[in-house]
Amino acid sequence: MSKFGSSQSVTRHEDTRFLTGAGAYVDDIAPEGALVGYVFRAPMAHGEITELDVSEARAAEGVHAVLTAGDLNEMGVANAMRFFQAENRDGTKGSAAPRPILAEGRVRFVGDPLAFIVAETLQQAKDAAELIGFDASDLPVKLDLAPGGPVIHESAPDNVVYDFGMGDADATEKALSEAAHVVTLTSYDNRVIVNSMEPRGCYAEMDGDRLHLAVNGQGVWGIKKDLAKLLQVAPDQIRVTNPDVGGGFGMKAMVYPEYLLVALATRRLGRPIRWMAERTESMLSDNAGRDLSVTCTLGFDADHRITAYKVDSLSSMGAYNSEFGQGIQSGLFSKVLCGPYDIQTTSFRNRGIFTNTTQVDAYRGAGRPEAIYALERVMDFAARKLGVDPVELRRRNFIKPDAFPYTSATGELYDVGEFDRVMSRAVAEADIAGFAARREASEAKGKLRGLGIGFYIESILGSPDETATVELTGAGATLYVGTQSNGQGHETVYRQILHDQTGLPFDQIEVVQGDSDRIAHGGGTGGSRSVTTQGTAMRATAAALIDGLTGFLSDEMDARDIAFDAEEGVFRAPGSNVVITLLEAAERATAAGREDLARASETTTLPGRSYPNGCHIAEVEIDRDTGETRVDRYTVVDDFGVLMNPMLAEGQVHGGVAQGIGQAVMEHTVFDEDGQLLTASFMDYGMPRALDLPMIEFHTEVVPSTANPLGMKGCGEAGTVGALGAVANAVQDALWPLGVRQVDMPFTPSRVWEMLQDAPGTVSVGAA
């Protein structure tokens, strides 16, 4: 294929503007002279509001408006956010406890928005916030992951948001009772503050009687629908755009109160308004990730093949129902419940619990990293308990290649997979054979060394539908897409795909995304869906464009055998030296009154999900004296199917692994007993830096997906899905000889030091 075609590591087109300061981020492009929004937030985690007096704030210098829940009610605005409800085991729906835009009656977490101030400057808005009279009677605070405790919402008296279940509980219990071996492990998946490089922000402006909201999100159509409903106007009165976005990771996929408040205030005042979160404000108000406790029980026969798998989890929802929160640790967790293993007898129960903390929702991987982490932890734990090599235990239980297509116990149709092949490559690349010598070298320095394996499978989520539109002009092509880049390199990959299909010069393709006026509908970005869904739609659009122009040229030239050469990007007629480029053909059609042939738009639906999978192998070194844990070696072998751009795929894996290592080793979210977030700045919340990460060896095995015509499998979240288990299992391996049987993230120095102090003593490696 040509220079910019498929499987080529083309450097990122968009990086030139990012690195030269020409990026168009939301705070860069807000209208000149826009007013500034500021949110007055609850300083306590739980309390009945007894006073909220904003009269002095309204009279303060530079202030144009102060909105409270009472004002929303007076405006006839529904003070409620949209959210998904899970299905309970008894067929009912999960809790419908409302989440207000602005707190009303009670505050339920530190950072709960109480009032929205609009002023000429940010400092004036902050000064006005100081004048707000607020008081609340303290209520008991609930932080633990268990039913019961202080009631947060009267409609959920036991604080259980939903009670989700799948599988056959009776059959699973019976199989466990008959198993030759039964192993149980409870693991905690720690809460993560997402911390995208660019905090959340937006601005709104009026264009005549239409409202334009620019927001650094992961799609435009959901919030457009919400705004139309909130403002009680027709959808065509709303335009939403996503400019350049500095990281999303699932956290920016949702609608937040601030976006609605900026829109409401802009429409009310007729002036543009901007709002940008500060870092501590983001830590208090952005949806967090993970935060669940999972108890896994595996049953094995005498040959160490899994006969049953039981999972019972409790997950924090935070103080309110967030947009997707009820579906993350329930339905999305279940998609890969059994991972790559041949297990058909299963039982899964998940209960979401209200706590007086920030909401918990999607974070890179959204449910799948949590499911794989719990499974890979108990697999490694079982291998040690049973005295079996962790590699061999996995190999015995993998779904075999000839079993595909394979329907999992939770109904997922895995199309292809060669898991043993992938793991065998990882074992070789990671030099497991040389680990014993590396361990001895670490011990000679007075340090502990451990090796951990994490084998994952991912389920690519989001809508299977996507639309692509291509318009040809004399200058090149404009490609309209329904997905939204948050820094992944979409503009480069989409140019490659269109070039691959049409031969159009790479630098003559403009990619347009994130504009509800220019793109009628789309699925946005999330669940690693972009390249498979958008690529498939682009392929269909390119084919439609070429077919239409082929027919036109055949009639115009009276040549019935005209064919298109995609590699050269030209039409050819047999027996003729005449070649016509795609752009020339479009110009001819336009000149002949067939402008319609210079544009094509197709919507496609994928027949099934793709299932990227891979093996992560981590080695950690632990300082016995301080508990400092360092990831020393890291090897990844992934099966992403056909890769359009291997370099960008590797970059995605590196980023995902970095986030996984960050969560595993240093990202520690801490609330005190009153619900105050103690890790509300980078002074207290650890983030991975270059020095904290090893060189990550990246390799691929290609098993093309049959679920899309490109043979691709999404790769955006895979690094995180595999990393957690690999690092945690490496720590378990390092501490096992000391008799430590329970290790939980994050492996900060103080926590690991405590594990070392509590260790019963040195025992032989592999002992139970």
N, C-alpha and C positions, 0 to 999 in steps of 0.2 A: 504494500500500500504506500501511498505517497507520503511526503514529508510530515503532513499534519494528520494523517489518518489514524485508524484504530490501533490501539496498543502501542502508541508512541508517547514517550515522556516529554510532551511539549510543555515548556515553561509557562507559568500562569500569565495570561494576557492582562488581567486586572491589577497585577502587582505593581506595574509601573506607576499607576496613579496613586495607589496606596502608599508606596514608598517615597513618592515625591510630594506627598501632602496634598494631593488633588482629590482625595476621596470625598464623596458627598454624603457625609454622615448627618443625621437629623439635626444635631446642634450646630452644624456648620451652615446649614441652608435655611434655618428659620428666618422668616421675614424680618427685614430691618425694622426696628422700632416695636417689635412684638412685646406685649406685656408678659410678665413672668408669673408662673404659677408656683405655689408652694403648699405642701400638705402639712397640716397640724395633726400630729399623731398621738395616740394614747401612750402615756409614760408608764402604764401599769399593765399587767397581763390579764387581770380579771376584776371587773368592778361594775357596779350599777352607777350610771351617770346621774349625779345629783345637780350638777351645774355645767352649763356650756354657754357662756355669755360672750358673744362676739361683737357687742356694740362698740366698744372702744377700738377694736381692731378695724372695724368698718370705717371709723372716723379718722384713722391714722393717715399720715402723710403718704401720698402716692397710691393708696389702696383704691381699687376700682370695684372689688366685690369680695365677699366672704360667703361661701356656700356651706350650709350644714344640712343634715338630714331633713330638718324642718323646712328648709328652703326647697329642697327637692320635692317634698310633699306638696308645698304650696304651688310649685310649678306644674304639678300634675305628672311628675316623673316617677316612674316605678323605681324605688330605691332597692334594686335587687340585681344580682349578677347571675348569669346563666351558668349551669353546671350539669354534668352527666350524672345519672343515677345508676348504680350497679344493680344487678338482680340478686336478691337474697336467695338462700337455699330453699325457702318456702314459696318462692315465686313472686313475692312482693318486691317492691323497689326499695333501694337504700334511702337513708334519711333525706328529707327535703328541707332540712333546717336552712333557712335563707342566709345568703351572704349579702349584706348591704353594701352599697357603694360607699356610703359614709355611715359610720357606726350610729346606732339609734337605740337608746335605752341602756345598752350595756357595751362595754369594751371587752374583747376576748383574747387579745395578744398585744404585747408591746409593739407598737407600730401601727395598730389599727387606725385607719384614717378617720378623723373626726370633723375636720373642716378644710376647705380648699380656699386659699387666699390668692387673689390676683392683684398684682401691684405693678408699678412702673419698673421697679428693679427688684432683684432677688433680696437685697439687703432690706429694702422697705417691707417686703413680704415677711421676712424673718422677724423684723422689728414688730410688725403687727401681730405675729403669732405670740410674741411675748406678752401681749396685752389681753389675750384670750383668758377669760376666767373659766377654769375647768376644775371640777372636783368629782370624785366618785368614791362610793363606799366600797372598801375592799371585799372581794369574795375569795374563797379558797381557790388555790391554783392547782390544776391537774397537769402533770407532766409525764406520768408513767404510761407504758404500753400495756394496759390491762383494762378490761371492762370495769365500770363502776367509778367511784371517786366523786369529787365535786362536779356537779352537773353544769355543763357548758351551754347546752341548748335544751330547753324544756321538752322539746319533741324527741329528744334522744336521752332519756333519763339514765341509761347505763353507759352513755357516751359511745355506744357502738353505732357507727355510721352505717355499716352494712355488714352482712354475714354471707359471704360468697362461698360457693362450693362446687366442685366438679368431681367426677369419678364415682366409684362404687365403694363406699366406706365398709360395708359388710364383707364384700369379697376381699378387700385389702386386709382387714383385720384377720380374716380366716387364713389368708396366705401367710401373713406374718406369724400367726400362731403355729403354722406348720413348717416354717422356714428352718433350715439347718443352722443359720446364723442370723441374728438380728442386731443391727447397729443403729444407734440414735445419736444425733448431734444437734444442739441448739446453737445457732450462730446469730450474731447481731450485725446488721448492715447499717453502719453509722450515717447520721444525717450529714448532708453536704450542702453548703451554701454555694450557689452556682458561680457567681463572680465572673461573668463575661467581661471581656476587656472593655467594652463600651457599656456603661450602665443603661438601664431603660430610659427612654425619653420619647417625646413627641412634640409636635406643634399643630395648631389648627388655625385656619383662616377662612374667611368667607369669600366666595367668588360669585358675586351677585347674591342670589338666594340659595346657592349651593354651598355646602360645607366641604372643605378639604382637610383631611387629617393625615399627616405624615407621621409614621410611627416606625421605630426600629424593631419590627416584629418578624414573624416567620410566615406571613401570608396576609392578604388584605380582605378576603371575602367574608370571613367570619365576623370581623369587627365592623365591616360595612353593614352587615345584616343587623348586628346589635345596635349600631348607632341609629339606623333607620327606625328600629322599634323604640329605642329610648327617646328620640326626638320626635317620634310620631310623624315622620315624613316618608315620602316614597323613596325607595332605594336609589332611584336615579338622581335624587337630590344630595347624595353622598358620594364623595370620591375619597378613596383611601390609597395611599402610596407607601411603599417601603423603599427608602433610599438605601445606600450602603449600610450594612449592619455589621457591627464589630462583635460577632459571636452571639449565639442564641442557646444552643444545647438543650432545646426543649423548653427552657424557662421562658423564652420570649414567644412561645407559640400561643399563649393565652391572652385574653382580654383582661386588663387590670383596671381598677377604679380610676386611676389618674387619667387614662385615655378618655374615658367617658366624661370626666369632670372638665378636662380641657375643652372637649367638644361642646359641652353644655354651656360653659362660660363664654366661649367664643361666639356661639350663636346668640347668647343673651346680650353680650356687650357689643357685638359687631366689630370687635378688634381682634387681630391675631394674638394668640397666646402660646407661649412655649413652656415646657416643663422638662427638666432633666434631673434625674436622681443623683444624689451624692452617694459616695460609696457606702457609708454606714447606713444611709437610708435604704439602699439596695439590700444590704445584708438583713435589715429588719423587715422589708416588705416584699422582696422577690420570693416567688415560690421556691422552697427548698427541695432537695432530692433525697431518695432512699429513706432511712429511718424506720427500720422494721426488725422484728425478731422472728426467726424462722426455725421451727423444730422439724427435722427431717428424720425419718426412720426407713431404713433399707432392710429388706429381707433377702437372703441368699440361699441357694441350694448348696448341696455338698461340694459342687464344682465351682462355687463362687459366681454363679450366674444369678442376676437379680430376679427375684420372684414377685416382689411387691415394693411399692414406694408410697409412703404416707407423708404428707406435708401439712403442717398447721402453722399459720403465721398471723402475727399481729402487727399492723402498720399504722403509724401516726398519720393523721390527716391534717394536723394543725387545728386551728380554731374554727375554720369554716370549710364548707365544700368549695373546692377550687374547680376550675373548668373541667379538667380530665381526672381529678384526683381519685375518684371512686373506681376508675377503670384501670389504674396503673398496676397496683399490686394484686388485683383480682384477675380480670380478663387478660391483660397483657402478660402478666407473670405466667399464666397458664399456657400461653402459646408455646413456650419452650420448657414446660414443666419437667419433662423427662430427658431433655437435652438430646444428645446423639445416641442414647442407649435404648435398647430394645426392651421396653417395659410397657406392659399393657394393663397390669393390675395396679391401679393408683387411686389415691384419695387425696383431695386438695381442699383445704379450708382456709379462708383468709377473712379476718375481721378488721375493718378500718376503725380507728379509735380517734375521737376528738380529743385534742390536747390544747392547752393554752399557749400555743406557739404559732409561728408563721406557717401558712399553708404548705403542704407537701404535694408535689405534682410531678410532671415528667422531667427527668434529667437524663442526659445522653444514654440512650438504651431503653429507658422507660419500662421497667418491669422485667425485661429480659436479662439485664445484668444481675438483678436481684435473684431471679430464678436460677441462673447458671451458677452464681456464687454459692448459693445454698447447696445446690446439687454437687458441685465440684468439691466443696468443703467436706461433705459427708462421704463422698467417694474416696477421697484421700484418707480421711479418718478411718473408714472401713478397711482400706488396704492395710493400714498399720495395725488395726485391731486383729485382722485376720492373718497377718503375717504374709501378705501377698505384695508383690511388686506393684506400685500404683499404675505403671504403664500396662502391665499384664492384666490387671483387673479391668481397666478400661477396654483393652483389646477384646477381652472375652465377652464384654457386654455391648459393644458397638452394634448398631444396625448394620447388617452386611450389605455390600453393594448390590447383590442380586435380589434384595428385598424391596428395592425401590421400583416404582413409587410406593411410599410407605405412609400409612395413616397412623399418626401418633395416638396415644391414649386420650389426648384432649382434642382430637379432631383435626390436627394440622396435617396437610398432605405434603410431606417432604418429597420433592421430585427426584433429586439425585443426591448422592453423597458417597464419598470414599474416605471415611474417617480414619481407618487404619493407615492408609497411604499417607494422609496428612500428618498423623502423629508420628509415624516412622521417620518421615523427613525431619520433623522437629527434633526428635530424639537424636538423630545424626547431626543436625546443624548445631544443636546445643551442646554437643559433646558430653552427653550424660555419662559415657564410659569414663571420662576423665574427671568426673565430679569428686570421687573419693580422694584423689590427689589434691584437688583444690581445697577440699574440706580440711585435709591434714595441714596444708599450708596456712589456712586461716587459724586453726587451732594452735599452730606454732607461734602465732602472733597474739595468742590469748583471746581469740575471737571465735564465735560460733558461726557455722555456715549451714544453710539449708537450701534445698532445691524443691520447687513446687511446680506442679503441672495444672493448667486450667484448660480444659477442652470445652469449646463453646459451640453452640449453633444459634443463629439469629433468625428471627422471623421478621421479614420486611413488612412494615405496617403502613397505615394511612390509606387513603382512597386509592383503589386500583385504576381509577379513571384519570386521564390527563389530556389536555389539549395543546397542540402546537400550531402556530400560524406562521407562514413564511410569505413575505412580500418581496418581489423582485423589482428593482429599479435599475436605471442605467449605472448607478454607483455601486450596486451590490445587493445584498439581501438584508432584510430586517426580520429577525426571528423573535416572535412573541411566545413567552413560556409562562406556565401557571405555577411553577415552583419558585422558591425564593432563596437566593444565596445569603448565607450568614457568614461567608468567608471561606466556603469549601472549594471555590474555584469553578463554579458553574459556567461562568462566561467562557472559560477555556474549553471545558469538556463539551459544552453544547456546540461551540464552533467546530470542534473536532468531529462530532457526530454528523453535523450538517455537511461539513467538508467531505467526510467519508461517503455520504450518500449522494452528494451532488457535484463534488469537485470544485465547488465555489472557493475562491481564494480566502484563506483564513482571515486576512485583514480587511476583507470586504463584507464581513458578516457582523451585524450589530445585534446584540442580544438585549431585548427589552423584557423587564420583569417587574413585578410589584407595583402595578398601577391598575386599579379597578376600572378606570375609564378606557384604557387601551387594551385590556385583557378581560374578557367578559366573565370568565370563571376559571378556577384552578384549585388545586389541592394544597398549595403552599408547601412548606418543607417540614418534614418530621418523619421519624421512623425509617430513615435511610432510603426513602422511596424515590428520590429525585431522578437518579440516573436511569433506573429501570422504567418508571412510568413516563417520564418526559422523553427519554430516548426512544421508547417505542412509539409515542405519538409523533415524534419528529421523523422517524423512519416512514410512518404512514403518510405524513404530510409531504415529505420529499417525493415519495412514490406518486402521490396524486398530482403534484406539480409537474413532474416529468411526464406522466401519462397524458395530461392535458396538452402540454406543449408538443409532445410527440405526435398526437393526433392532428394538431393544428399544422405542424410542419409537413406532415404526410399529405394533407389536403393542399397546402400552399405549393408544395414542390412536386405534387403528383408522384410521390415516391412512397410506396406502401411499406417498405422494409426499413424505414428510418429507425435507428437504435441509438440509445444514449450510452455513452462511455463515462461511467461515474468517476473513474480515476483521472481522466483528462478533463472531465466536465464539459463534454461537447457531444452534439448530435452528429451522426454520420449516416450518409446514404450509400448503400452498396453500389459499387461501380462509379462512384463520384469522388473527386478530391475535395469536395465542399465539406467544411466542418463549421458548425454553428455552436457557439457557446450558449450556455443556459441563459445568460443575461441578454445576449443578442436575440435569442428566440423569444424572450419576454418582450423585448422592444418591438419585434416584428408583430407579435400578437396585439400589443397595445396600439400600434399604428393602424392595425386592421380593425380596430374597434373591439377587440377581445381583451380588455383590461382584466377581466375576470380570470384569465389564464395566467396572469402574473402573480396571482395570489392563491394560496391553498391553505385550508385549515382542516385538521382532522382531530377527532377525539377517539381515543382508544381505551380499551379496558383490558388489563392484564388477566389472563385466564387463571392465574394463581400467584401466590407469593413466591419469592425466592428465599433461599435459606443459606446465606453465607455461613461458613464454619471454619474453625481453625484451632490450632494448638499453641498455647503460650507456655513457655518454660522460663521461670524466674529463679535466680539465685540471689539470696540475701546474705549479708554478713552482719552479725550483731556483736556489739561491744559488750562484754560481760560486765564491765564496771559501770557503764553509764546507761545501758539499754538502747543506745543509738542503733537504729536499724537502717542499713543502706542496701538498696537494690544494686547489686554489683554486675550481674549479667542478665540479659533479656533477649530471648529468641522467639520469634513469631513465624509460624507458617500458616497462611490463610488460603482458603479456597473461596475466591470472589468470582468464580466463573471467568468469563472473558473480560479483560480489563481494557477500558478505553484509554486510560492514561496511568500507567503504573506508578509514575512519580507522585501524582496527586493521591493515588490510593495509599501509597506508603506514608505520605504526609498525614492523611486521615488516621491511619493506624498509630503513627507516632503521637498524634494529639490525643487519641483515645487512651493509649497506654499511659501517657503522662497524667491524664485525669484519673485513671485507675490507680496509679501509684500514689498520686496525691491523696486520694481518699484513703487508701490502705495505710499509708505511712504517716501522714501529717495533718490532714484536714479534720480538725476536731471541733465540732459545734457544741458549745457548752452554755446551758441555761442555769441560773442559780435557782434556789428553791422558790423564789418569788416570780419566776418566769422571765427574769431579765437576761437578755442575751449578753454573755460575757465576752464572746468572740465576735465583736461587732466592728472590728477594723483589722487591717493587715498587721497591726502590732500584735494581735492576739490569735488571729486565724492563719494557720500555716498554708501556704500555696507552694506547689512544686516549682523549683527554678532549675536552670540548666545543670547546676552542680549536683542537684539531687537525683538526676536521671543518668542511667548508663547509656552506652551506645545500644540502640535497639536494632537487632538483626532482623531483617524483614525478607521473607521468602514466600513464594506462592506456588500452589498446585492448582491447575486449571481443570475444573469439572464443570463444563458449561451448564447453565440453568436451562431447563426446558419450559420454564414458565414465562419466558418472553423471547421474542425473536432475536434479540441481541445476545442472548446467552449470558447476560450480566447478573450479578448479585450485588446488592447494596453493600457499601463498606463504611459508611460514615460513623457508625456507632460500635462496630465490631471490636475495636481496640479496647474500649472500656468493658465490654461484655466479658472478654477473656482475661483481663488483667487482674481483677479483684481476687479471683480464686487462685491464680498462679502465685501472687505475692503472699497471700495469707497462708497458702499451703507450704510455701517456702519457710515462713516463720514457724509454722507448726513443726516442720521437719527439723529446723535448727534447735527447737526447744524440746522436742520429743525425748531425746536421750536423757534430759534432766527430769523427766517424769511429768512435764507440763502437758495437760490434756485439753485445756480450754484456752484458745487464743482468739481474741476478737479485735477487729479494727477499731480505731486507728492505732497503728503500732508506733506511737510516739515514744520518745525515750523514757518518760516517766512511767507510762503504762507497761512497757516491756521490762523496765527495771523492777517494777512490782511483781510481774510474772516470775522473773528470775529469783526474787527474794522469797516468793511463795513456793518455788519448785521443791518437791520432796527430796531431790537429790539426783545424782548421776546414776543412770541405769544403762543397760546395754542398748545399742541402737536397734530399733524394731520391736522392742519388748512392749507388751500391752499394759 
